[in-house]
């Protein structure tokens, strides 16, 4: 579903601050894979996601989504294939617009937008139903601006928005890191449910080792822009935090990672 | 005596407020909806006036002249948008550049620094010939135009395209990740905004009987003053409220100015007074030690 070949990205090339963020990286995701991505600060996790989404241009290498070469595509053209959730709950929604308007905009992801009415009555009924299934009480607040929601509610809404029009690949960029532990667990449970129910292919960057081990069917560890460790299936299911620390403690000098 | 004087300023404030309210509507689209501090307004307002004056005096039908004026305003706004999105010039500077360029363009269009329209038939001539006090049909005319434009903006901002435009001003990263080209939205929005402003210029020139190259000076500040006054009364929770605030604020602003003139303010001091009004409105929260007002978050500066 997602194929990355020989991907390279260097920031500030030719200066004293030159930084090889992604260094000749290959990664293949099969349809339905839920892959967690872990690594210390500066390992290239967010850069990888930004390269897949087209927020950054690649220096070298190819990105294919569902067999289609998207390497040269702009960010807004790739949006047709990708759902994306950011770390900051404020990033995924338009605060001054209502819940139903945000949902309607998300449903049109990657499609042309015309002069037809933005939120129709039939769509509103569908949104109400989808929201009530999340159990956050948002179904009765369709016409309220998103700015009135809490961070956890906004992130849950963003999750629903990303899946209204199912993406080929769902990119999650530390999307629970900015939430309090309890809300983070709720949002994570919702994430897993949405991914499983819709058989989505997902790539989840996380700072939390426990989360990376617990969720998904495959885990990759990035170090200095390369894949240092790639584990899946039964082996991943039996993996423990202690084992990973014992093997890679030297490169995992990051407190938060083990938290 | 004073009260009677104040009452007498109401009809003219209403007429002027509605005519210039179209500028405030344009400012709502750029500053509020797109969060783009567009200063093109000082050039696109006289642009509308210049085009209409030149065409009407050349014998073109007033309706067509107004339409052409609106179209040139749209193009001027698009140019500012392209300077910002294509050439990556800072948003404030893009507007200032267009405003400066338009000064020469307006002089070229008119061929001199002003054209009088008192002796030719304009769009408003049939209204002025009615057996009514002059202001009554004019107030009704500007009311219909301003409210019509407000309604059109309200409707547009709730279409799929309009929602994408609002999201561009609210959260550019988010709407881009949903597949919207935010550069296109910025260019289109600035075009619509300046089309509105040019319409105002075209109608005001016919109302006051002349177009002058200097008639746009301070227009952006007056527009901002209008929306700040209106928003203090009506708030900004929905698009309909923002546009209502712009029109009502414009009328209140013109009334305040008329009162100031009655109380002895010199006409030459008007822009000073308007500037002080905007500075106070924007600055008082900071002086009170409050956090920077989140209301006027602007892109590209």
Interface residues (C-beta under 8 A of the other chain):
Chain A: X53 X74 X75 X76 X77 X79 X80 X82 X84 X86 X90 X91 X92 X93 X94 X95 X96 X97 X101 X104 X105 X106 X108 X109 X110 X111 X113 X114 X115 X116 X117 X118 X119 X145
Chain B: X156 X158 X159 X160 X161 X162 X163 X164 X166 X167 X170 X171 X173 X174 X175 X176 X177 X178 X179 X180 X181 X182 X237
